[in-house]
Amino acid sequence: MTAFPDSDPTAAQLELRERLGELMAESGITAQRTLVRRILEAGIGLGQDGTARRDLKITAAAIEEMRAAFRLFAPYTDAPKVTIFGSARTQSHDPLWVSAEATARALAEQGWLVVTGAGPGIMEAAATGAGQERSLGVSIRLPFEEAPNAVVAGDDRRVAMKYFFTRKLMLVKESRGFVCLPGGFGTMDETFELLTLQQTGKMEPVPIVLLDRAGGTFWRGFAAFVTEQLAASGMVAVDDLDRVLVTDSVEAAVAEVTGFWRNYDSLRWFGAQLVLRLRAAPSDAELADLNRRFTGLCEVGEIERTGPFSEELRDGDLPELPRIVFTPRRRTVGDLHRLIRALNELESAPA
């Protein structure tokens, strides 16, 4: 028997599917059975393929760790989360530590959960600022340097990962905002991951803050490199950093993360059309002004108000929220971020 796609299954494959269905029923699995079956079929397929032991170990560890991380985050699905990145080597007397702690504290006081890599340095500073009840940690098992900090050392606040790729997934997947402080290869890897996900549209728009020490040049130097080397060489667009705030102000960092969600709530694609869900509908005058300011955003037509699409009604996908819809041009991620900021600044937007 072979694990199989949904098209043209053989009799043996249909038998396997039936037996997996029985196994799921015996295990009490009643929800999302199609997706669970796909996971089971993929595992059986790996065995049938004669997959090498090393590859099987990677797969098994990744699935086990993701399950543990999903269980850690599950009780906090509805809580807004911000991930704070930075160097594990930053000391408690460093102004960057103070800024990370202050940023996390301010966001926690406004109801945010703070997610970190659970290690020392900036991660410990952020967890300390947020406090144990507002902190979640996704640590990495390393042969040296990094151990869980005391704030998130408990198993109920932290999950440990073997692989960086699963760790980065969980540090990014749940969060609605990101604050990156200066750091080494790991921090830069995480920062580039965020920028890549935003640039390619693989992540919904979120606020990204590059927070430096007062008068610091770390992130300004990074922005200069992007502009003078990457953009000048045509490797990225000149506006790819427009969606990022570079600052040395804790207050500005906090305002960027929270203010991004003042009016904008979420988005959903319907073919080539993009729907933005809002907390308050723009007036006729505001909508006309948006179309004037963002004339280059639309491939065809203009930005319009709309009711929920039938799929949104079927899925119960925030049908109560007002919406706008438009057909964006390709490679307009920077314009999309600017549009969201403009929506947040409308007079009709919530205070």
Secondary structure, 3 states (H helix, E strand, C coil): CCCCCCCCCCHHHHHHHHHHHHHHHHCCCCCCHHHHHHHHHHHHHHHHCCCCHHHHHHHHHHHHHHHHHHHHHHHHCCCCEEEEECCCCCCCCCHHHHHHHHHHHHHHHCCCEEEECCCCCHHHHHHHHHCHHHEEEEEECCCCCCCCCHHHCCCCCEEEECCHHHHHHHHHHCCCCEEECCCCHHHHHHHHHHHHHHHHCCCCCCCEEEECCCCCCHHHHHHHHHHHHHHCCCCCCCCCCCCEEEECCHHHHHHHHHHCCCCEEEEEEECCEEEEEECCCCCHHHHHHHHHHCCCCEEEEEEEEECCCHHHHHHCCCCCCCEEEEEECCCCHHHHHHHHHHHHCCCCCCC
